[in-house]
Amino acid sequence: MDTYSLADLTRITGAKRRSVQLWAEAGVIKADPFTERAGTGTHRRFSRDEAVIACLVHPWAMRQIAIGELLNVSAAIRRHLQESPVSREIVEDAIAGKEDGFLVMTTTTVGEWGATFWSPDETIKDMKDTFCELGMLAVEVLLNDKLRNNPEAGPQSKIFLLNTYLTALR
């Protein structure tokens, strides 16, 4: 599917319709410019990237994260998807079920999230190795951000298995 309606995103994410509407109104997910505020009778349509973002924002929303924070999270994911062809490949492989993909979200300053998509390479043999690599990646990103940005801030890191949240896009 090339574009998705609000109803499609509600079905794909498992979120309540009103939640998905709020995400669209607040800019957490961005409608196609031709359908955004196009008037009566025109339903908003969303790209595949925005469907991916909706799927990945939903677990944050389920934890009662404020809409402003959801905006920051979605912006980080969107930025990484747009800037990194490798990230897009990891996401598409996870959707297709070809291999596991992970989203590592890190922050060292309030409201500033960074997104990193990661997939284990052929040298990683089992889940224990996968989690060791993920842990080292999260710590490395946190330390780099902390040194660059704000040494006083409390770092956070969240790791998501993409395959869990993106299967409905198959």
RANORKA-V825338 format. One record per pair of residues at least 6 apart in sequence whose C-alpha atoms are under 6 Angstrom apart, sorted by the first residue. I is the first residue (numbers start at 1). J is the second residue. Records with the same first field share a line. If there is no record, write none. Layout:
I=J, J
//
This chain:
3=45, 46, 47
4=45, 46
5=45
10=17
12=168
13=55
23=29
28=71, 74
29=50
31=44, 45, 46
32=45, 46
35=44
36=44
55=165
73=113
76=114, 115
77=115
81=87, 88
87=117
90=101
93=99
94=100, 101, 163
95=166, 167, 170
101=118, 119, 162
102=117, 118, 160, 161, 162
103=116, 117, 159, 160
104=115, 116, 158, 159
105=114, 115, 157, 158
106=113, 114, 156, 157
107=113, 155, 156
108=146, 153, 154, 155
109=153
//
